[in-house]
């Protein structure tokens, strides 16, 4: 593996028996002294992120698996690491529907739609929704998760930084990885692929 290699990491869970997948991208920051692999990234990421992820979601949210593959250059087959059976969110609370989520914006040092992204976090509690906005407590939990997600993933085999991975159709190079400088939670709760709760018809 080499500096600037890019990996796609997918966190999979279920809520109300519906599959929920969050996709993140990471780029190696330096040539590793040992053999960095997709499994290295999974190990470092789960150790750093999963405790805070679980703290942000309700116990109806089941953590299923993390998968990872090198996508630039195209690498070996996808590596999949399942969570132990019964690994769930840490909050004992009735959940909102699975398509209702907190929103975290991915920002970079560059402007333009190509250089930013968005992550939706399902698994919120009913009490987290206050007129279409996150409660103060829920916002704090989502902020904690965002802070962890914007950090470098440190492993014994090398380190990887979070990036926005962009596929271009009209310029070269065909793909680009832009380092994320900030993961910013939004105060509004979103219904994925539709309207914000409490706003609009």
Secondary structure as UniProt FT lines:
FT   TURN            3..4
FT   STRAND          6..15
FT   TURN            16..17
FT   STRAND          18..28
FT   HELIX           38..56
FT   TURN            59..60
FT   STRAND          62..72
FT   STRAND          79..82
FT   TURN            85..86
FT   TURN            98..99
FT   STRAND          100..108
FT   HELIX           113..115
FT   STRAND          117..121
FT   HELIX           126..128
FT   STRAND          129..130
FT   TURN            131..132
FT   STRAND          133..134
FT   HELIX           136..149
FT   STRAND          153..155
FT   TURN            156..157
FT   STRAND          158..167
FT   STRAND          175..191
FT   TURN            192..193
FT   TURN            197..198
//
